[in-house]
Amino acid sequence: MQKQKKYSRRNFIGTFSCAAIGSTTFFSTLFNLQSMSAASIANSAVNDDYRALVCIMLGGGNDSYNMLVPTDNSHYNEYANTRSNQALPQNSLLKLNPINYNEKELGLHPAMPELKPLFDAGKLAVVCNVGTLVQPTTKANYNNGSSLPFGLFSHADQDQQWQTSVPQTASPTGWAGRLADMVQSANTNQDISMNISLSGKNVFQLGQNSAEYAILPTGNGSVGIQGFNGTSTFDQIRTGAVKSLMEKQYQDVFKETYAGVIEASQNTHELFSAAVGNSNLTTTFSGSDLSQSLKMVARTMKVRDQLGAKRQTFFVRFDGWDHHDELLNNQNQMLGILSKAMSEFQAALVELNLEDCVTTFTTSDFARTLTSNGNGTDHAWGGNTLVMGGKVNGKEVYGSYPTLALNSDLEIGGGVLIPQISTDEYFAELALWYGVSKSDLVMLFPNIGNFYNTLSSAPPLGFMNV
């Protein structure tokens, strides 16, 4: 007699085609049943309070040296000389007045007026020249190829490395996924992953035992079996057929696993959609996809108790930043969308009394070349990011805004800058606020010891009030 092959839930979901189910979103929820077995690591610092991280991925490579620009005459002239026809007018910049940073006077892009009041109120900070690094890197290291991230300047590789914070290899897990593996058990409901994505599958939220729970920015978020429990005759027939499939006992392990996954996923969908259906907000959101995604994030947070969530991460992609052409016009429009959406989201958190419980941060594949390619800019490396929240030590600039003159110690040719802050340091600061102990940082960020002494009493960067 032939020995029956055994299928784990991971193997089943990894090999089964989503076409058989008929809904990409529904398939992603099936995949997320991995997270049900997530375990808490001993001594991880999980408190009883609610905390959430919201990652906004600016896919394509944001030209962040036009998002944050020097405003004083000498440094602006340096900027304008290097950027040539991609430079913004000096008098258009929204000047910032940080508490302590005095290396340069800086301003936001003129399309971001909603974020300046948040900066002034101490709810927004800027982190300068962040990028993927294996170890601190100089121009000499770059020229001799010493311990560099693989696939530099490649969208696919750098996008992934910002999500994994493991730049020396193609890591199968992301740092939010590894984080979920550590603390998922803090949530009382293990049927819904603590990692929720408004942008489908992603490596950022994929762990060994965790993955994203994918939802939509419309309706009640979750999508289940079409027509299940519907009122039409056809829906009733379909519902009866599916229930029969789910309730039947199968001798074949593959079929039994299939039925169990379908039933568990539909139950999770019904739980989630019922909770979110009662989560209306008074805060007004714009009609952009980004604003609507962040609105759904806020609605999900509103029913966190019904969902049994003490810890959550959210992933939202905002693609279209690969501005090789028409940089000024395109970025003006897209930074305006980003500014409005972040401001609206922060207002919703105030409405929910969650301002101190949620930290929102931006990431991107890379910055772009300081030099113009004629009508846009090309792929580069280190760039600037934004961090927003009630526990952010805001109204401040962290790191050192680099000189934008060509041939500097950081410029490796073509207007590409070596990062001075690693993604490890950037993300470790967020993880510590989230509740991870310093001794556990290496489990999230294998290279953290190259940049930060986890025995130090000082924080990695200092932009969070831990």
Sequence and secondary structure as in RCSB ss.txt:
>XXXX:A:sequence
MQKQKKYSRRNFIGTFSCAAIGSTTFFSTLFNLQSMSAASIANSAVNDDYRALVCIMLGGGNDSYNMLVPTDNSH
YNEYANTRSNQALPQNSLLKLNPINYNEKELGLHPAMPELKPLFDAGKLAVVCNVGTLVQPTTKANYNNGSSLPF
GLFSHADQDQQWQTSVPQTASPTGWAGRLADMVQSANTNQDISMNISLSGKNVFQLGQNSAEYAILPTGNGSVGI
QGFNGTSTFDQIRTGAVKSLMEKQYQDVFKETYAGVIEASQNTHELFSAAVGNSNLTTTFSGSDLSQSLKMVART
MKVRDQLGAKRQTFFVRFDGWDHHDELLNNQNQMLGILSKAMSEFQAALVELNLEDCVTTFTTSDFARTLTSNGN
GTDHAWGGNTLVMGGKVNGKEVYGSYPTLALNSDLEIGGGVLIPQISTDEYFAELALWYGVSKSDLVMLFPNIGN
FYNTLSSAPPLGFMNV
>XXXX:A:secstr
        HHHHHHHS GGGTT HHHHHHHHGGGGGG    TT    SS EEEEEEEEET   HHHHEEE SHHH
HHHHHHHHGGG   GGGSEE   SS  SS EEE TT TTHHHHHHTTSEEEEEEEE  SS   HHHHHHTTT  T
TTT HHHHHHHHHHS TTTT SS HHHHHHHHHGGGSS TTS SEEESSS  STT  SS   EE  SSTTS   S
TTTT SSHHHHHHHHHHHHHHHS  SSHHHHHHHHHHHHHHHHHHHHHHHHTT   SS   SSHHHHHHHHHHHH
HHTTTTTT SEEEEEEEEE    SS HHHHHHHHHHHHHHHHHHHHHHHHHTT TTTEEEEEEES  B SS  SS
S  B S EEEEEEETTB  SEEES     STT SSB STT B  SEEHHHHHHHHHHHHT  GGGHHHH TTGGG
T  TT SS SS  B  
